[in-house]
Amino acid sequence: MPFTVGPLMAILALIAGILILIKPSLLNRIVAIYLIVIGILGLVSAGGTVPAVIALIAGIVLLLLPGMLNLIVAIYLIVVGAWGLITAGVSVSALVALIAGILILVMPRLLNYIVAIYLIVVGIIGLIQYFF
């Protein structure tokens, strides 16, 4: 049986989203750690190397430049959403990422909520896709 990280990534997204709602002051660290972990998981699992590399780079850059959180997260979500639409066709996850990225650029004051909701939605979608 091949190693699958789908459910683990979904659970991590749910946890990260909930943690952001509970402790918004840790947004930078939660997002940076989440991106690095899913980047590594994406690299060790089969396929998905471009989004994994993008996540890993975004997480590392976020640790180095925490003041750029809005821009880094917005660009990451837009690129991942566009990549998903181009490579996999129209999918809910790709559309949610693209919309979240654009919303962050348009309404940066809602960053915590947009990121938390995005992560929770992606986590739920990931679990539904894996188990159903």
C-alpha positions as CSV (number, residue, x, y, z in Angstrom):
1,M,0.0,0.0,0.0
2,P,1.5,3.4,-1.0
3,F,2.1,6.1,1.6
4,T,-0.7,8.6,1.5
5,V,-0.6,11.9,3.2
6,G,-4.0,13.2,2.1
7,P,-5.8,12.7,5.4
8,L,-2.8,13.9,7.4
9,M,-2.7,17.1,5.4
10,A,-6.4,17.6,5.9
11,I,-6.2,17.1,9.6
12,L,-3.2,19.5,9.8
13,A,-5.3,22.1,7.9
14,L,-8.2,21.7,10.3
15,I,-5.9,22.0,13.3
16,A,-4.1,25.0,11.9
17,G,-7.4,26.8,11.0
18,I,-8.9,26.2,14.5
19,L,-5.7,27.3,16.2
20,I,-5.7,30.6,14.2
21,L,-9.3,31.2,15.4
22,I,-8.4,30.4,19.0
23,K,-5.0,32.2,19.1
24,P,-4.8,34.8,16.3
25,S,-1.6,36.2,17.7
26,L,0.2,33.1,16.5
27,L,-1.0,33.5,12.9
28,N,2.5,33.9,11.4
29,R,4.0,30.9,13.2
30,I,1.0,28.7,12.5
31,V,0.9,29.5,8.8
32,A,4.7,29.2,8.4
33,I,4.9,25.8,10.2
34,Y,1.8,24.6,8.3
35,L,3.3,25.5,5.0
36,I,6.6,23.9,5.8
37,V,5.0,20.7,7.0
38,I,2.7,20.3,4.1
39,G,5.6,21.1,1.7
40,I,7.7,18.4,3.2
41,L,4.7,15.9,3.3
42,G,4.0,16.8,-0.3
43,L,7.6,16.1,-1.3
44,V,7.7,12.7,0.4
45,S,4.4,11.5,-1.0
46,A,3.8,10.6,-4.6
47,G,3.0,13.5,-7.0
48,G,2.2,17.1,-6.2
49,T,5.8,18.3,-6.2
50,V,5.2,21.8,-7.5
51,P,2.6,22.8,-4.9
52,A,4.8,21.2,-2.3
53,V,7.9,23.2,-3.3
54,I,5.8,26.4,-3.4
55,A,4.4,25.7,0.1
56,L,7.9,24.9,1.5
57,I,9.4,28.1,0.0
58,A,6.4,30.2,1.2
59,G,6.8,28.8,4.7
60,I,10.5,29.5,4.9
61,V,10.2,33.0,3.4
62,L,7.4,33.7,5.9
63,L,9.7,32.7,8.8
64,L,12.4,35.0,7.4
65,L,10.0,37.9,6.5
66,P,7.1,37.8,9.0
67,G,6.0,41.3,8.0
68,M,5.2,40.1,4.6
69,L,2.5,37.7,5.8
70,N,-0.4,39.1,3.8
71,L,1.5,39.2,0.5
72,I,3.2,35.8,1.0
73,V,-0.1,34.0,1.9
74,A,-2.0,35.8,-0.9
75,I,0.5,34.9,-3.5
76,Y,0.8,31.3,-2.3
77,L,-3.0,30.8,-2.4
78,I,-3.4,32.4,-5.8
79,V,-0.5,30.4,-7.3
80,V,-1.7,27.1,-5.8
81,G,-5.3,27.8,-6.8
82,A,-4.3,28.7,-10.4
83,W,-2.0,25.6,-10.5
84,G,-4.8,23.4,-9.4
85,L,-7.2,24.8,-11.9
86,I,-4.7,24.4,-14.7
87,T,-3.5,20.9,-13.9
88,A,-6.7,19.3,-12.4
89,G,-9.5,21.3,-13.9
90,V,-12.1,23.0,-11.9
91,S,-12.0,21.8,-8.3
92,V,-13.5,23.2,-5.1
93,S,-10.1,23.3,-3.4
94,A,-8.5,25.2,-6.2
95,L,-11.3,27.7,-6.4
96,V,-11.3,28.2,-2.6
97,A,-7.6,28.9,-2.6
98,L,-7.8,31.3,-5.5
99,I,-10.8,33.2,-3.9
100,A,-9.0,33.3,-0.5
101,G,-5.8,34.7,-2.0
102,I,-7.8,37.4,-3.8
103,L,-9.8,38.2,-0.7
104,I,-6.6,38.7,1.3
105,L,-5.3,41.2,-1.3
106,V,-8.7,43.1,-1.3
107,M,-9.5,42.8,2.4
108,P,-6.1,42.4,4.3
109,R,-7.7,43.2,7.7
110,L,-9.6,40.0,7.5
111,L,-6.5,37.9,7.0
112,N,-6.9,35.8,10.2
113,Y,-10.5,34.9,9.3
114,I,-9.8,34.2,5.6
115,V,-6.8,32.0,6.4
116,A,-8.6,30.2,9.2
117,I,-11.8,29.6,7.1
118,Y,-9.6,28.5,4.1
119,L,-7.7,26.0,6.2
120,I,-10.9,24.6,7.8
121,V,-12.7,24.3,4.4
122,V,-9.6,22.6,2.8
123,G,-9.3,20.3,5.7
124,I,-13.0,19.2,5.5
125,I,-12.8,18.8,1.7
126,G,-9.6,16.7,2.1
127,L,-11.3,14.4,4.6
128,I,-14.4,14.1,2.5
129,Q,-12.4,13.2,-0.6
130,Y,-10.3,10.7,1.3
131,F,-13.1,8.9,3.1
132,F,-16.0,9.2,0.6
